């Protein structure tokens, strides 16, 4: 596995993967140094993440290779169907997966998503519209949802 750390508007972002695909993308709150070079298997991912942050990319096209259980992978695959700028509740996600009663298991799998932003777990919210748990912190989840909002608030000053 190869890795690199890039800078993003939300902090240092660590990418891990190889020729089989990207296996992990995460925010690191430590002072990991920004990589001077990006390994070839991770270059496309780094480029697409930066394009996302620059508002020039809404759909990622990457080879992914996350590690997890079959159930987790099923949940993560379903997360990829939530369109840019849209949200879904944990209950809706559970129903789409075929079992409304599996909401806790779905929420747990969502929280273990190793592919930050690419597999958009930030687009899953509470049934009442509230922001609920997010491994990267609720402030980052709010930032991402605002970033993807089609009705962006313009600053007056």
BANUVO-989394 format. One line per 8 residues: their letters; for each residue z, x, y of N, C-alpha, C. Coordinates in nm, 2 decimals. Example, Ala and Ser with C-alpha at 12.3 -4.5 7.8 and 13.67 -1.06 7.14 Angstrom:
# residues 2
as) 0.78,1.32,-0.57,0.78,1.23,-0.45,0.78,1.32,-0.33  0.71,1.28,-0.22,0.71,1.37,-0.11,0.79,1.29,0.00
# end
This chain:
# residues 157
xxxxxxxx) 0.00,0.08,-0.12,0.00,0.00,0.00,0.00,0.09,0.12  -0.08,0.04,0.22,-0.08,0.11,0.35,-0.01,0.02,0.45  0.03,0.08,0.56,0.09,0.00,0.67,0.06,0.06,0.80  0.07,-0.02,0.90,0.06,0.02,1.04,0.14,-0.08,1.13  0.18,-0.03,1.25,0.25,-0.11,1.34,0.17,-0.12,1.47  0.14,-0.24,1.51,0.07,-0.27,1.64,0.16,-0.34,1.74  0.12,-0.33,1.86,0.20,-0.40,1.97,0.13,-0.54,1.98  0.22,-0.64,2.00,0.17,-0.78,2.03,0.25,-0.83,2.14
xxxxxxxx) 0.21,-0.95,2.20,0.29,-1.01,2.30,0.43,-1.05,2.26  0.45,-1.06,2.13,0.58,-1.10,2.07,0.66,-0.99,2.01  0.61,-0.86,2.03,0.68,-0.75,1.98,0.60,-0.67,1.88  0.66,-0.56,1.83,0.59,-0.48,1.73,0.56,-0.56,1.60  0.44,-0.55,1.56,0.39,-0.62,1.44,0.35,-0.52,1.33  0.42,-0.54,1.22,0.39,-0.45,1.10,0.29,-0.52,1.01  0.19,-0.45,0.97,0.09,-0.50,0.87,0.09,-0.41,0.75  0.10,-0.47,0.63,0.10,-0.40,0.51,-0.01,-0.46,0.42
xxxxxxxx) -0.09,-0.37,0.35,-0.19,-0.42,0.26,-0.27,-0.30,0.21  -0.38,-0.34,0.13,-0.47,-0.24,0.08,-0.60,-0.30,0.06  -0.69,-0.24,-0.02,-0.82,-0.30,-0.04,-0.82,-0.43,-0.11  -0.71,-0.47,-0.17,-0.70,-0.60,-0.24,-0.66,-0.71,-0.14  -0.62,-0.67,-0.02,-0.59,-0.77,0.09,-0.47,-0.74,0.16  -0.44,-0.82,0.26,-0.32,-0.81,0.35,-0.21,-0.88,0.27  -0.10,-0.81,0.25,0.01,-0.87,0.18,0.13,-0.91,0.27  0.14,-0.85,0.39,0.25,-0.88,0.47,0.22,-0.85,0.62
xxxxxxxx) 0.26,-0.95,0.70,0.25,-0.93,0.85,0.38,-0.98,0.90  0.45,-0.90,0.98,0.58,-0.94,1.03,0.61,-0.88,1.16  0.70,-0.94,1.23,0.75,-0.89,1.36,0.87,-0.80,1.32  0.87,-0.68,1.37,0.99,-0.59,1.35,1.06,-0.57,1.48  1.19,-0.60,1.47,1.27,-0.59,1.59,1.33,-0.45,1.61  1.30,-0.37,1.51,1.34,-0.23,1.53,1.24,-0.16,1.62  1.27,-0.03,1.64,1.18,0.04,1.73,1.07,0.12,1.65  1.01,0.05,1.56,0.90,0.12,1.48,0.80,0.17,1.59
xxxxxxxx) 0.75,0.29,1.57,0.65,0.34,1.66,0.52,0.27,1.63  0.44,0.25,1.74,0.31,0.20,1.73,0.22,0.30,1.66  0.15,0.26,1.56,0.06,0.35,1.49,-0.05,0.41,1.57  -0.07,0.54,1.56,-0.18,0.60,1.63,-0.31,0.57,1.57  -0.32,0.56,1.44,-0.44,0.52,1.37,-0.40,0.40,1.28  -0.50,0.32,1.25,-0.49,0.20,1.17,-0.57,0.23,1.04  -0.50,0.22,0.92,-0.57,0.25,0.80,-0.69,0.15,0.78  -0.80,0.20,0.73,-0.92,0.12,0.72,-0.90,-0.02,0.66
xxxxxxxx) -0.82,-0.03,0.55,-0.81,-0.17,0.49,-0.73,-0.27,0.59  -0.67,-0.22,0.69,-0.59,-0.30,0.78,-0.66,-0.32,0.92  -0.77,-0.26,0.94,-0.83,-0.26,1.07,-0.88,-0.40,1.11  -0.94,-0.47,1.02,-0.99,-0.61,1.05,-0.88,-0.70,1.08  -0.76,-0.69,1.01,-0.65,-0.77,1.04,-0.59,-0.74,1.18  -0.58,-0.61,1.21,-0.53,-0.58,1.35,-0.62,-0.63,1.46  -0.75,-0.61,1.43,-0.85,-0.66,1.53,-0.84,-0.82,1.55  -0.83,-0.89,1.44,-0.82,-1.03,1.44,-0.69,-1.08,1.51
xxxxxxxx) -0.58,-1.01,1.48,-0.46,-1.05,1.55,-0.47,-1.03,1.70  -0.53,-0.92,1.74,-0.54,-0.90,1.89,-0.63,-1.00,1.95  -0.74,-1.04,1.88,-0.83,-1.14,1.93,-0.76,-1.28,1.94  -0.67,-1.31,1.84,-0.59,-1.43,1.85,-0.51,-1.43,1.97  -0.44,-1.32,2.00,-0.35,-1.31,2.12,-0.43,-1.32,2.25  -0.56,-1.28,2.24,-0.64,-1.28,2.36,-0.72,-1.41,2.38  -0.68,-1.51,2.29,-0.75,-1.64,2.29,-0.89,-1.64,2.26  -0.94,-1.54,2.19,-1.08,-1.54,2.15,-1.10,-1.57,2.00
xxxxxxxx) -0.99,-1.59,1.92,-1.00,-1.62,1.78,-0.90,-1.73,1.75  -0.95,-1.83,1.67,-0.87,-1.94,1.63,-0.85,-1.96,1.48  -0.95,-1.90,1.41,-0.95,-1.91,1.26,-0.96,-1.76,1.21  -0.87,-1.72,1.13,-0.87,-1.59,1.07,-0.96,-1.59,0.95  -1.03,-1.47,0.93,-1.11,-1.45,0.81,-1.08,-1.32,0.75  -0.97,-1.33,0.67,-0.92,-1.20,0.61,-0.90,-1.22,0.46  -0.91,-1.11,0.39,-0.87,-1.12,0.25,-0.72,-1.10,0.24  -0.65,-1.20,0.18,-0.51,-1.21,0.17,-0.46,-1.18,0.03
xxxxxxxx) -0.34,-1.12,0.02,-0.28,-1.09,-0.11,-0.13,-1.09,-0.10  -0.08,-1.21,-0.06,0.07,-1.22,-0.05,0.14,-1.22,-0.19  0.26,-1.17,-0.19,0.34,-1.17,-0.31,0.43,-1.29,-0.31  0.44,-1.37,-0.41,0.53,-1.49,-0.42,0.51,-1.56,-0.55  0.59,-1.67,-0.56,0.57,-1.75,-0.68,0.45,-1.84,-0.67  0.41,-1.90,-0.78,0.30,-1.99,-0.77,0.32,-2.11,-0.68  0.44,-2.16,-0.68,0.48,-2.27,-0.58,0.47,-2.22,-0.44  0.52,-2.10,-0.41,0.51,-2.05,-0.27,0.37,-2.03,-0.23
xxxxxxxx) 0.29,-1.98,-0.32,0.15,-1.96,-0.29,0.08,-2.09,-0.26  0.11,-2.19,-0.34,0.05,-2.33,-0.32,0.09,-2.38,-0.18  0.22,-2.36,-0.14,0.26,-2.41,0.00,0.19,-2.32,0.10  0.18,-2.19,0.09,0.11,-2.11,0.19,-0.03,-2.14,0.20  -0.10,-2.18,0.09,-0.24,-2.22,0.09,-0.25,-2.35,0.17  -0.16,-2.44,0.16,-0.16,-2.56,0.23,-0.14,-2.54,0.38  -0.05,-2.45,0.41,-0.03,-2.41,0.55,-0.16,-2.37,0.62  -0.24,-2.30,0.55,-0.37,-2.26,0.61,-0.46,-2.37,0.65
xxxxxxxx) -0.44,-2.49,0.60,-0.52,-2.61,0.64,-0.48,-2.67,0.77  -0.36,-2.63,0.82,-0.32,-2.69,0.95,-0.40,-2.63,1.06  -0.48,-2.71,1.13,-0.57,-2.66,1.24,-0.49,-2.59,1.35  -0.56,-2.50,1.41,-0.51,-2.43,1.54,-0.48,-2.54,1.64  -0.36,-2.53,1.70,-0.33,-2.62,1.81,-0.26,-2.75,1.76  -0.25,-2.77,1.63,-0.19,-2.89,1.57,-0.06,-2.85,1.50  0.02,-2.95,1.48,0.15,-2.93,1.41,0.16,-3.04,1.30  0.25,-3.01,1.21,0.28,-3.10,1.09,0.43,-3.09,1.06
xxxxxxxx) 0.48,-3.20,1.02,0.63,-3.20,0.98,0.64,-3.15,0.84  0.76,-3.10,0.80,0.79,-3.06,0.67,0.76,-3.18,0.57  0.80,-3.30,0.61,0.78,-3.41,0.52,0.63,-3.44,0.50  0.55,-3.43,0.60,0.40,-3.44,0.59,0.35,-3.34,0.49  0.39,-3.22,0.51,0.35,-3.11,0.43,0.39,-3.13,0.28  0.51,-3.18,0.26,0.55,-3.21,0.12,0.47,-3.32,0.06  0.44,-3.42,0.14,0.35,-3.53,0.09,0.21,-3.48,0.05  0.16,-3.39,0.14,0.03,-3.34,0.11,0.03,-3.25,-0.02
xxxxxxxx) 0.14,-3.20,-0.05,0.15,-3.12,-0.17,0.19,-3.21,-0.30  0.20,-3.34,-0.27,0.22,-3.43,-0.38,0.36,-3.48,-0.41  0.46,-3.43,-0.34,0.59,-3.47,-0.37,0.68,-3.47,-0.24  0.70,-3.59,-0.18,0.78,-3.60,-0.06,0.93,-3.55,-0.09  0.97,-3.56,-0.21,1.11,-3.52,-0.24,1.13,-3.37,-0.25  1.02,-3.30,-0.25,1.02,-3.15,-0.26,1.04,-3.09,-0.12  1.08,-3.16,-0.02,1.08,-3.11,0.12,1.17,-2.99,0.13  1.28,-2.98,0.07,1.36,-2.86,0.08,1.30,-2.73,0.02
xxxxxxxx) 1.23,-2.75,-0.10,1.16,-2.64,-0.16,1.04,-2.60,-0.08  0.97,-2.70,-0.02,0.86,-2.67,0.07,0.91,-2.59,0.19  1.02,-2.63,0.25,1.07,-2.57,0.37,1.12,-2.42,0.33  1.17,-2.41,0.21,1.21,-2.27,0.17,1.09,-2.18,0.15  0.99,-2.23,0.09,0.87,-2.15,0.07,0.80,-2.12,0.20  0.81,-2.22,0.30,0.75,-2.19,0.43,0.83,-2.08,0.50  0.96,-2.08,0.48,1.04,-1.97,0.54,1.02,-1.83,0.48  0.96,-1.83,0.36,0.94,-1.70,0.30,0.79,-1.65,0.31
xxxxxxxx) 0.72,-1.72,0.39,0.58,-1.68,0.42,0.57,-1.54,0.47  0.51,-1.45,0.40,0.50,-1.31,0.44,0.38,-1.28,0.53  0.30,-1.38,0.57,0.19,-1.35,0.65,0.19,-1.42,0.79  0.28,-1.37,0.87,0.31,-1.42,1.00,0.18,-1.45,1.08  0.17,-1.56,1.14,0.05,-1.61,1.22,-0.07,-1.64,1.13  -0.11,-1.55,1.05,-0.23,-1.57,0.97,-0.22,-1.70,0.88  -0.10,-1.71,0.81,-0.06,-1.84,0.74,0.03,-1.90,0.84  -0.01,-2.01,0.91,0.06,-2.06,1.03,0.18,-2.14,1.00
xxxxxxxx) 0.29,-2.08,0.95,0.41,-2.15,0.93,0.47,-2.20,1.06  0.44,-2.14,1.17,0.49,-2.18,1.30,0.44,-2.32,1.34  0.34,-2.37,1.27,0.29,-2.50,1.30,0.36,-2.62,1.23  0.46,-2.58,1.15,0.54,-2.68,1.08,0.67,-2.71,1.16  0.69,-2.83,1.20,0.81,-2.87,1.28,0.89,-2.98,1.22  1.00,-3.02,1.28,1.08,-3.13,1.22,1.01,-3.26,1.24  1.04,-3.36,1.16,0.98,-3.49,1.17,0.99,-3.55,1.31  1.10,-3.52,1.38,1.13,-3.57,1.51,1.06,-3.49,1.62
xxxxxxxx) 0.98,-3.39,1.58,0.91,-3.31,1.68,0.99,-3.18,1.72  1.11,-3.17,1.67,1.19,-3.05,1.70,1.15,-2.93,1.64  1.18,-2.82,1.71,1.15,-2.69,1.65,1.26,-2.66,1.55  1.23,-2.63,1.43,1.33,-2.60,1.33,1.31,-2.46,1.28  1.40,-2.41,1.20,1.40,-2.27,1.16,1.26,-2.19,1.17  1.27,-2.07,1.20,1.16,-1.98,1.21,1.21,-1.84,1.19  1.16,-1.77,1.09,1.21,-1.63,1.06,1.20,-1.54,1.18  1.09,-1.56,1.26,1.07,-1.47,1.38,1.15,-1.51,1.50
xxxxxxxx) 1.23,-1.62,1.49,1.31,-1.67,1.60,1.24,-1.79,1.66  1.32,-1.89,1.70,1.26,-2.01,1.76,1.19,-1.98,1.89  1.23,-1.87,1.97,1.16,-1.84,2.09,1.01,-1.80,2.06  0.99,-1.73,1.95,0.86,-1.69,1.91,0.78,-1.81,1.86  0.84,-1.90,1.79,0.77,-2.02,1.74,0.72,-2.10,1.86  0.81,-2.12,1.96,0.77,-2.19,2.08,0.66,-2.12,2.15  0.66,-1.99,2.16,0.56,-1.91,2.23,0.42,-1.94,2.16  0.43,-1.93,2.02,0.30,-1.95,1.95,0.25,-2.09,1.96
xxxxxxxx) 0.33,-2.19,1.96,0.29,-2.33,1.98,0.23,-2.35,2.12  0.30,-2.29,2.22,0.24,-2.29,2.36,0.11,-2.22,2.37  0.10,-2.11,2.30,-0.02,-2.03,2.30,-0.14,-2.11,2.25  -0.11,-2.19,2.14,-0.22,-2.26,2.08,-0.24,-2.40,2.14  -0.15,-2.44,2.24,-0.17,-2.57,2.30,-0.29,-2.58,2.38  -0.36,-2.69,2.37,-0.49,-2.71,2.44,-0.45,-2.76,2.59  -0.33,-2.79,2.61,-0.29,-2.84,2.75,-0.19,-2.74,2.80  -0.24,-2.62,2.82,-0.15,-2.51,2.87,-0.10,-2.54,3.01
xxxxx) 0.03,-2.52,3.03,0.09,-2.54,3.16,0.04,-2.42,3.25  -0.01,-2.45,3.36,-0.05,-2.35,3.46,0.07,-2.32,3.55  0.09,-2.19,3.58,0.19,-2.15,3.67,0.15,-2.18,3.81  0.24,-2.22,3.89,0.21,-2.25,4.03,0.23,-2.13,4.12  0.30,-2.03,4.07,0.32,-1.91,4.15,0.28,-1.78,4.08
# end
